[in-house]
Amino acid sequence: MSTHLSAYPNPFHETISFEVEVEDNISTIVRIVDDGGKIIKLLSWNLKQGTNKTSLHDLETLAEGNYFVDFKDMKGNSLFSAKLLKK
C-alpha cells in the first residue's frame, strides 16, 4: 500500500496538521512520542481512500524539542513516520 504523510507547520507551536494519502481504507494507530520515547498523544484514525486531513490542537504546553509521529496499522505494521520540531 502506497502512502504519503505531510505534517505542517514543522516546526510547530500549538497546532500541527497532518495530511495523509492512502490507496485503500485503513484503520491506524497514531502515536506522538518525545525524544525519550514517552507517548505524548495516542489516537486512532480511520483513513479513507484518498487524502485525509486532521489537526491536533492545544500543544503549546509541550516542551520545545524533537518529537516523532508514527502511524501503524491495527496489526502493528509501520505505515509511515515523521520527525516534528516544537518551538
VOKOL-21199 format. One record per residue: x, y, z of N, C-alpha, C, CB in turn; chain; residue in three letters; residue number from 1. Coordinates in nm, 4 decimals. Glycine has a CB too. Example, Ala and Ser with C-alpha at 12.3 -4.5 7.8 and 13.67 -1.06 7.14 Angstrom:
<nodes>
+----------+----------+----------+----------+----------+----------+----------+----------+----------+----------+----------+----------+--------+--------+-----+
:     n.xx :     n.yy :     n.zz :    ca.xx :    ca.yy :    ca.zz :     c.xx :     c.yy :     c.zz :    cb.xx :    cb.yy :    cb.zz : chaine : residu : num :
+----------+----------+----------+----------+----------+----------+----------+----------+----------+----------+----------+----------+--------+--------+-----+
:   1.3190 :  -0.5690 :   0.7800 :   1.2300 :  -0.4500 :   0.7800 :   1.3200 :  -0.3300 :   0.7800 :   1.1308 :  -0.4473 :   0.9046 :      A :    ALA :   1 :
:   1.2850 :  -0.2250 :   0.7080 :   1.3670 :  -0.1060 :   0.7140 :   1.2900 :   0.0030 :   0.7870 :   1.4084 :  -0.0598 :   0.5725 :      A :    SER :   2 :
+----------+----------+----------+----------+----------+----------+----------+----------+----------+----------+----------+----------+--------+--------+-----+
</nodes>
This chain:
<nodes>
+----------+----------+----------+----------+----------+----------+----------+----------+----------+----------+----------+----------+--------+--------+-----+
:     n.xx :     n.yy :     n.zz :    ca.xx :    ca.yy :    ca.zz :     c.xx :     c.yy :     c.zz :    cb.xx :    cb.yy :    cb.zz : chaine : residu : num :
+----------+----------+----------+----------+----------+----------+----------+----------+----------+----------+----------+----------+--------+--------+-----+
:   0.0846 :  -0.1178 :   0.0000 :   0.0000 :   0.0000 :   0.0000 :   0.0887 :   0.1236 :   0.0000 :  -0.0960 :   0.0001 :   0.1218 :      A :    MET :   1 :
:   0.0688 :   0.2084 :  -0.0942 :   0.1446 :   0.3322 :  -0.1041 :   0.0773 :   0.4390 :  -0.0175 :   0.1554 :   0.3791 :  -0.2523 :      A :    SER :   2 :
:   0.1565 :   0.5108 :   0.0605 :   0.1030 :   0.6145 :   0.1472 :   0.1919 :   0.7377 :   0.1412 :   0.0905 :   0.5638 :   0.2918 :      A :    THR :   3 :
:   0.1354 :   0.8499 :   0.1803 :   0.2099 :   0.9742 :   0.1844 :   0.1647 :   1.0523 :   0.3076 :   0.1894 :   1.0571 :   0.0534 :      A :    HIS :   4 :
:   0.2588 :   1.1097 :   0.3803 :   0.2300 :   1.1875 :   0.5002 :   0.2944 :   1.3246 :   0.4887 :   0.2799 :   1.1147 :   0.6268 :      A :    LEU :   5 :
:   0.2171 :   1.4297 :   0.5201 :   0.2700 :   1.5649 :   0.5363 :   0.2303 :   1.6129 :   0.6751 :   0.2167 :   1.6623 :   0.4244 :      A :    SER :   6 :
:   0.3245 :   1.6729 :   0.7461 :   0.2978 :   1.7315 :   0.8779 :   0.3398 :   1.8782 :   0.8712 :   0.3750 :   1.6544 :   0.9936 :      A :    ALA :   7 :
:   0.2482 :   1.9688 :   0.9082 :   0.2786 :   2.1115 :   0.8960 :   0.2012 :   2.1912 :   0.9986 :   0.2467 :   2.1622 :   0.7551 :      A :    TYR :   8 :
:   0.2465 :   2.3075 :   1.0409 :   0.3817 :   2.3572 :   1.0152 :   0.4829 :   2.2749 :   1.0942 :   0.3932 :   2.5075 :   1.0520 :      A :    PRO :   9 :
:   0.6001 :   2.2696 :   1.0473 :   0.7063 :   2.1969 :   1.1158 :   0.8330 :   2.2803 :   1.1021 :   0.7255 :   2.0516 :   1.0569 :      A :    ASN :  10 :
:   0.8711 :   2.3532 :   1.2043 :   0.8340 :   2.3403 :   1.3453 :   0.6938 :   2.3954 :   1.3753 :   0.9362 :   2.4118 :   1.4317 :      A :    PRO :  11 :
:   0.6330 :   2.3408 :   1.4829 :   0.5001 :   2.3823 :   1.5246 :   0.5077 :   2.4496 :   1.6614 :   0.4038 :   2.2617 :   1.5284 :      A :    PHE :  12 :
:   0.4002 :   2.5194 :   1.6966 :   0.3935 :   2.5833 :   1.8285 :   0.2781 :   2.5253 :   1.9098 :   0.3772 :   2.7365 :   1.8142 :      A :    HIS :  13 :
:   0.1541 :   2.5456 :   1.8658 :   0.0411 :   2.4941 :   1.9428 :  -0.0503 :   2.4021 :   1.8633 :  -0.0388 :   2.6080 :   1.9964 :      A :    GLU :  14 :
:  -0.0354 :   2.3998 :   1.7311 :  -0.1181 :   2.3143 :   1.6458 :  -0.0301 :   2.2506 :   1.5393 :  -0.2342 :   2.3954 :   1.5805 :      A :    THR :  15 :
:  -0.0577 :   2.1230 :   1.5113 :   0.0083 :   2.0560 :   1.3992 :  -0.0992 :   1.9877 :   1.3163 :   0.1163 :   1.9528 :   1.4487 :      A :    ILE :  16 :
:  -0.0872 :   1.9977 :   1.1857 :  -0.1835 :   1.9380 :   1.0940 :  -0.1172 :   1.8236 :   1.0189 :  -0.2391 :   2.0434 :   0.9954 :      A :    SER :  17 :
:  -0.1970 :   1.7230 :   0.9880 :  -0.1490 :   1.6079 :   0.9134 :  -0.2349 :   1.5904 :   0.7891 :  -0.1512 :   1.4797 :   1.0007 :      A :    PHE :  18 :
:  -0.1685 :   1.5632 :   0.6796 :  -0.2367 :   1.5268 :   0.5557 :  -0.1804 :   1.3912 :   0.5141 :  -0.2169 :   1.6365 :   0.4420 :      A :    GLU :  19 :
:  -0.2682 :   1.2939 :   0.5052 :  -0.2269 :   1.1567 :   0.4782 :  -0.3014 :   1.1068 :   0.3549 :  -0.2538 :   1.0644 :   0.6011 :      A :    VAL :  20 :
:  -0.2271 :   1.0507 :   0.2618 :  -0.2876 :   0.9948 :   0.1414 :  -0.2658 :   0.8440 :   0.1401 :  -0.2284 :   1.0603 :   0.0135 :      A :    GLU :  21 :
:  -0.3750 :   0.7692 :   0.1227 :  -0.3669 :   0.6231 :   0.1179 :  -0.4463 :   0.5706 :  -0.0010 :  -0.4192 :   0.5606 :   0.2497 :      A :    VAL :  22 :
:  -0.4097 :   0.4515 :  -0.0474 :  -0.4761 :   0.3906 :  -0.1620 :  -0.6027 :   0.3154 :  -0.1242 :  -0.3816 :   0.2974 :  -0.2318 :      A :    GLU :  23 :
:  -0.6113 :   0.2694 :   0.0016 :  -0.7258 :   0.1917 :   0.0485 :  -0.7681 :   0.2414 :   0.1860 :  -0.6921 :   0.0404 :   0.0530 :      A :    ASP :  24 :
:  -0.8919 :   0.2135 :   0.2250 :  -0.9370 :   0.2430 :   0.3609 :  -0.8533 :   0.1617 :   0.4591 :  -1.0891 :   0.2116 :   0.3780 :      A :    ASN :  25 :
:  -0.8134 :   0.2245 :   0.5695 :  -0.7334 :   0.1541 :   0.6690 :  -0.7503 :   0.2216 :   0.8050 :  -0.5838 :   0.1508 :   0.6275 :      A :    ILE :  26 :
:  -0.7571 :   0.1390 :   0.9093 :  -0.7616 :   0.1899 :   1.0466 :  -0.6190 :   0.1973 :   1.0984 :  -0.8507 :   0.0993 :   1.1390 :      A :    SER :  27 :
:  -0.5844 :   0.3096 :   1.1620 :  -0.4478 :   0.3289 :   1.2098 :  -0.4457 :   0.3681 :   1.3570 :  -0.3770 :   0.4352 :   1.1265 :      A :    THR :  28 :
:  -0.3328 :   0.3460 :   1.4171 :  -0.2990 :   0.3976 :   1.5492 :  -0.1919 :   0.5036 :   1.5265 :  -0.2492 :   0.2828 :   1.6478 :      A :    ILE :  29 :
:  -0.2144 :   0.6226 :   1.5802 :  -0.1215 :   0.7341 :   1.5638 :  -0.0604 :   0.7647 :   1.7000 :  -0.1933 :   0.8605 :   1.5040 :      A :    VAL :  30 :
:   0.0722 :   0.7664 :   1.7043 :   0.1428 :   0.7981 :   1.8288 :   0.2338 :   0.9169 :   1.8058 :   0.2241 :   0.6763 :   1.8799 :      A :    ARG :  31 :
:   0.2321 :   1.0078 :   1.9015 :   0.3329 :   1.1137 :   1.9050 :   0.4147 :   1.0893 :   2.0307 :   0.2678 :   1.2591 :   1.9039 :      A :    ILE :  32 :
:   0.5449 :   1.0758 :   2.0124 :   0.6345 :   1.0468 :   2.1241 :   0.7433 :   1.1524 :   2.1314 :   0.6966 :   0.9062 :   2.1100 :      A :    VAL :  33 :
:   0.7941 :   1.1748 :   2.2541 :   0.9058 :   1.2679 :   2.2684 :   1.0351 :   1.1954 :   2.2363 :   0.9108 :   1.3283 :   2.4113 :      A :    ASP :  34 :
:   1.1472 :   1.2678 :   2.2392 :   1.2741 :   1.2049 :   2.2005 :   1.3243 :   1.1044 :   2.3027 :   1.3790 :   1.3103 :   2.1791 :      A :    ASP :  35 :
:   1.2585 :   1.0957 :   2.4187 :   1.2908 :   0.9933 :   2.5177 :   1.2036 :   0.8694 :   2.5050 :   1.2773 :   1.0500 :   2.6563 :      A :    GLY :  36 :
:   1.1093 :   0.8704 :   2.4092 :   1.0229 :   0.7555 :   2.3859 :   0.8910 :   0.7589 :   2.4616 :   1.0955 :   0.6323 :   2.4218 :      A :    GLY :  37 :
:   0.8653 :   0.8663 :   2.5376 :   0.7396 :   0.8777 :   2.6122 :   0.6263 :   0.9153 :   2.5171 :   0.7520 :   0.9830 :   2.7260 :      A :    LYS :  38 :
:   0.5154 :   0.8413 :   2.5260 :   0.4000 :   0.8693 :   2.4412 :   0.3309 :   0.9955 :   2.4913 :   0.3012 :   0.7491 :   2.4397 :      A :    ILE :  39 :
:   0.3180 :   1.0950 :   2.4037 :   0.2550 :   1.2224 :   2.4355 :   0.1080 :   1.2209 :   2.3948 :   0.3287 :   1.3377 :   2.3660 :      A :    ILE :  40 :
:   0.0795 :   1.1676 :   2.2786 :  -0.0572 :   1.1558 :   2.2258 :  -0.0719 :   1.0183 :   2.1626 :  -0.0889 :   1.2692 :   2.1214 :      A :    LYS :  41 :
:  -0.1896 :   0.9591 :   2.1808 :  -0.2202 :   0.8297 :   2.1215 :  -0.3654 :   0.8355 :   2.0758 :  -0.1954 :   0.7110 :   2.2230 :      A :    LEU :  42 :
:  -0.3883 :   0.8081 :   1.9481 :  -0.5243 :   0.8117 :   1.8971 :  -0.5398 :   0.7147 :   1.7824 :  -0.5619 :   0.9523 :   1.8529 :      A :    LEU :  43 :
:  -0.6635 :   0.6831 :   1.7521 :  -0.6902 :   0.6003 :   1.6349 :  -0.7503 :   0.6897 :   1.5276 :  -0.7858 :   0.4806 :   1.6692 :      A :    SER :  44 :
:  -0.7229 :   0.6572 :   1.4028 :  -0.7708 :   0.7362 :   1.2909 :  -0.8044 :   0.6404 :   1.1778 :  -0.6653 :   0.8426 :   1.2462 :      A :    TRP :  45 :
:  -0.9300 :   0.6411 :   1.1379 :  -0.9742 :   0.5604 :   1.0249 :  -0.9522 :   0.6406 :   0.8975 :  -1.1239 :   0.5185 :   1.0398 :      A :    ASN :  46 :
:  -0.8548 :   0.5987 :   0.8202 :  -0.8214 :   0.6680 :   0.6960 :  -0.9068 :   0.6136 :   0.5830 :  -0.6714 :   0.6529 :   0.6627 :      A :    LEU :  47 :
:  -0.9587 :   0.7034 :   0.5033 :  -1.0376 :   0.6668 :   0.3859 :  -0.9487 :   0.6764 :   0.2620 :  -1.1635 :   0.7587 :   0.3716 :      A :    LYS :  48 :
:  -0.9811 :   0.5990 :   0.1613 :  -0.9063 :   0.6039 :   0.0360 :  -0.8999 :   0.7481 :  -0.0117 :  -0.9713 :   0.5126 :  -0.0721 :      A :    GLN :  49 :
:  -0.7802 :   0.7925 :  -0.0479 :  -0.7594 :   0.9293 :  -0.0928 :  -0.6873 :   1.0106 :   0.0126 :  -0.8918 :   0.9946 :  -0.1277 :      A :    GLY :  50 :
:  -0.7161 :   1.1407 :   0.0172 :  -0.6476 :   1.2323 :   0.1076 :  -0.7307 :   1.2561 :   0.2329 :  -0.6182 :   1.3651 :   0.0373 :      A :    THR :  51 :
:  -0.6662 :   1.2446 :   0.3486 :  -0.7280 :   1.2649 :   0.4793 :  -0.6531 :   1.3768 :   0.5504 :  -0.7269 :   1.1331 :   0.5644 :      A :    ASN :  52 :
:  -0.7279 :   1.4656 :   0.6183 :  -0.6661 :   1.5769 :   0.6900 :  -0.7211 :   1.5837 :   0.8315 :  -0.6901 :   1.7103 :   0.6161 :      A :    LYS :  53 :
:  -0.6328 :   1.6154 :   0.9266 :  -0.6736 :   1.6402 :   1.0643 :  -0.5691 :   1.7282 :   1.1301 :  -0.6921 :   1.5072 :   1.1430 :      A :    THR :  54 :
:  -0.6058 :   1.7858 :   1.2439 :  -0.5135 :   1.8703 :   1.3205 :  -0.5206 :   1.8336 :   1.4672 :  -0.5458 :   2.0202 :   1.3008 :      A :    SER :  55 :
:  -0.4083 :   1.8476 :   1.5349 :  -0.4025 :   1.8352 :   1.6803 :  -0.3790 :   1.9742 :   1.7362 :  -0.2901 :   1.7350 :   1.7262 :      A :    LEU :  56 :
:  -0.4600 :   2.0123 :   1.8349 :  -0.4547 :   2.1461 :   1.8926 :  -0.4071 :   2.1394 :   2.0376 :  -0.5929 :   2.2142 :   1.8843 :      A :    HIS :  57 :
:  -0.3896 :   2.2555 :   2.0986 :  -0.3542 :   2.2676 :   2.2403 :  -0.2214 :   2.2007 :   2.2726 :  -0.4634 :   2.2077 :   2.3265 :      A :    ASP :  58 :
:  -0.1237 :   2.2163 :   2.1853 :   0.0086 :   2.1568 :   2.2070 :   0.1090 :   2.2572 :   2.2626 :   0.0614 :   2.0988 :   2.0770 :      A :    LEU :  59 :
:   0.0614 :   2.3783 :   2.2975 :   0.1535 :   2.4824 :   2.3446 :   0.2211 :   2.4459 :   2.4766 :   0.0792 :   2.6135 :   2.3606 :      A :    GLU :  60 :
:   0.1631 :   2.3540 :   2.5542 :   0.2240 :   2.3162 :   2.6826 :   0.3388 :   2.2163 :   2.6670 :   0.1184 :   2.2574 :   2.7742 :      A :    THR :  61 :
:   0.3564 :   2.1601 :   2.5489 :   0.4689 :   2.0683 :   2.5271 :   0.5999 :   2.1461 :   2.5330 :   0.4553 :   1.9946 :   2.3904 :      A :    LEU :  62 :
:   0.7012 :   2.0829 :   2.5865 :   0.8342 :   2.1439 :   2.5908 :   0.8903 :   2.1553 :   2.4493 :   0.9299 :   2.0615 :   2.6808 :      A :    ALA :  63 :
:   0.9735 :   2.2569 :   2.4272 :   1.0409 :   2.2684 :   2.2980 :   1.1320 :   2.1479 :   2.2788 :   1.1218 :   2.4010 :   2.2882 :      A :    GLU :  64 :
:   1.1424 :   2.1030 :   2.1547 :   1.2314 :   1.9921 :   2.1262 :   1.1790 :   1.9047 :   2.0144 :   1.2524 :   1.9098 :   2.2495 :      A :    GLY :  65 :
:   1.2391 :   1.7873 :   2.0013 :   1.2051 :   1.6931 :   1.8952 :   1.0972 :   1.5963 :   1.9407 :   1.3290 :   1.6162 :   1.8505 :      A :    ASN :  66 :
:   1.0062 :   1.5685 :   1.8500 :   0.9005 :   1.4702 :   1.8703 :   0.8921 :   1.3861 :   1.7440 :   0.7628 :   1.5386 :   1.9030 :      A :    TYR :  67 :
:   0.8289 :   1.2715 :   1.7558 :   0.8139 :   1.1826 :   1.6420 :   0.6682 :   1.1384 :   1.6341 :   0.9093 :   1.0601 :   1.6532 :      A :    PHE :  68 :
:   0.6160 :   1.1309 :   1.5134 :   0.4812 :   1.0782 :   1.4922 :   0.4951 :   0.9516 :   1.4098 :   0.3874 :   1.1831 :   1.4210 :      A :    VAL :  69 :
:   0.4210 :   0.8473 :   1.4476 :   0.4188 :   0.7276 :   1.3647 :   0.2767 :   0.6768 :   1.3518 :   0.5099 :   0.6185 :   1.4229 :      A :    ASP :  70 :
:   0.2491 :   0.6250 :   1.2350 :   0.1200 :   0.5661 :   1.2016 :   0.1432 :   0.4173 :   1.1821 :   0.0563 :   0.6323 :   1.0732 :      A :    PHE :  71 :
:   0.0625 :   0.3359 :   1.2512 :   0.0716 :   0.1906 :   1.2365 :  -0.0666 :   0.1365 :   1.2043 :   0.1290 :   0.1237 :   1.3654 :      A :    LYS :  72 :
:  -0.0686 :   0.0259 :   1.1304 :  -0.1972 :  -0.0383 :   1.1078 :  -0.2340 :  -0.1177 :   1.2328 :  -0.1932 :  -0.1303 :   0.9816 :      A :    ASP :  73 :
:  -0.3511 :  -0.1764 :   1.2345 :  -0.4002 :  -0.2459 :   1.3540 :  -0.3216 :  -0.3729 :   1.3860 :  -0.5461 :  -0.2805 :   1.3363 :      A :    MET :  74 :
:  -0.2368 :  -0.4171 :   1.2948 :  -0.1505 :  -0.5323 :   1.3194 :  -0.0151 :  -0.4890 :   1.3735 :  -0.1322 :  -0.6134 :   1.1916 :      A :    LYS :  75 :
:   0.0070 :  -0.3568 :   1.3858 :   0.1333 :  -0.3059 :   1.4374 :   0.2369 :  -0.2771 :   1.3314 :   0.1891 :  -0.4017 :   1.5335 :      A :    GLY :  76 :
:   0.2014 :  -0.2930 :   1.2046 :   0.2953 :  -0.2645 :   1.0959 :   0.3067 :  -0.1139 :   1.0762 :   0.2504 :  -0.3332 :   0.9643 :      A :    ASN :  77 :
:   0.4293 :  -0.0648 :   1.0676 :   0.4517 :   0.0783 :   1.0487 :   0.4149 :   0.1190 :   0.9069 :   0.5980 :   0.1150 :   1.0786 :      A :    SER :  78 :
:   0.3331 :   0.2250 :   0.8958 :   0.2952 :   0.2772 :   0.7655 :   0.3856 :   0.3926 :   0.7264 :   0.1490 :   0.3218 :   0.7655 :      A :    LEU :  79 :
:   0.4070 :   0.4855 :   0.8185 :   0.4990 :   0.5956 :   0.7964 :   0.5235 :   0.6688 :   0.9267 :   0.4450 :   0.6916 :   0.6899 :      A :    PHE :  80 :
:   0.6279 :   0.7499 :   0.9275 :   0.6625 :   0.8267 :   1.0468 :   0.7292 :   0.9571 :   1.0021 :   0.7568 :   0.7445 :   1.1422 :      A :    SER :  81 :
:   0.7344 :   1.0511 :   1.0965 :   0.7965 :   1.1800 :   1.0665 :   0.8541 :   1.2384 :   1.1953 :   0.6938 :   1.2783 :   1.0019 :      A :    ALA :  82 :
:   0.9572 :   1.3175 :   1.1789 :   1.0165 :   1.3904 :   1.2910 :   0.9517 :   1.5283 :   1.2966 :   1.1730 :   1.4016 :   1.2765 :      A :    LYS :  83 :
:   0.9137 :   1.5702 :   1.4161 :   0.8500 :   1.7005 :   1.4377 :   0.9367 :   1.7839 :   1.5301 :   0.7072 :   1.6842 :   1.4969 :      A :    LEU :  84 :
:   0.9317 :   1.9147 :   1.5134 :   1.0068 :   2.0059 :   1.5991 :   0.9101 :   2.1034 :   1.6638 :   1.1160 :   2.0817 :   1.5186 :      A :    LEU :  85 :
:   0.9125 :   2.1089 :   1.7969 :   0.8286 :   2.2025 :   1.8719 :   0.9116 :   2.3240 :   1.9060 :   0.7707 :   2.1370 :   2.0006 :      A :    LYS :  86 :
:   0.8638 :   2.4431 :   1.8698 :   0.9312 :   2.5695 :   1.9009 :   0.8559 :   2.6424 :   2.0095 :   0.9435 :   2.6582 :   1.7758 :      A :    LYS :  87 :
+----------+----------+----------+----------+----------+----------+----------+----------+----------+----------+----------+----------+--------+--------+-----+
</nodes>
